[in-house]
Amino acid sequence: MTFLSAITLPLVLALFHFVGPVPTDLGIQAGHLSPCPGPAHCASAIWPVNDAETSLATLAEAIEADPSATIVEREATYLHATFSSKIFGFVDDVELLASQTDSLEARSISRLGDSDLGVNGQRLQRLSDVLPSR
């Protein structure tokens, strides 16, 4: 490998993999997920379920099966995963919280950009479709 290609390749790869900083408001805040700072690059939902912990486990399986997703943290009532876009590698953070026995909180937020073009809302919709109907 030449000196020029040793420098150029990492720079080109960095250009097409936009990871961005981890949001500082991830995790459980006063018993709930943080609210979205704005609708342009974040989506949230509260889903009614029969058993929140079982529903969380079902969603964890669906996320594990998604090749674009990585589970970062998994507890009995909380899950944090990242999803990377196929082309540019934009990273979004998804959080799920079984804060009550009959509801599940969900939040999906982009790390970079002013708009997600609806990706986070669509992701939450796909996840809610995995849940058994109530």
Secondary structure, 3 states (H helix, E strand, C coil): CCHHHHHHHHHHHHHCCCCCCCCCCCCEECCEECCCCCCCCEEEEEEECCCHHHHHHHHHHHHHHCCCEEEEEECCCEEEEEEECCCCCCEEEEEEEEEECCEEEEEEEECCCCCCCCHHHHHHHHHHHHCCCC
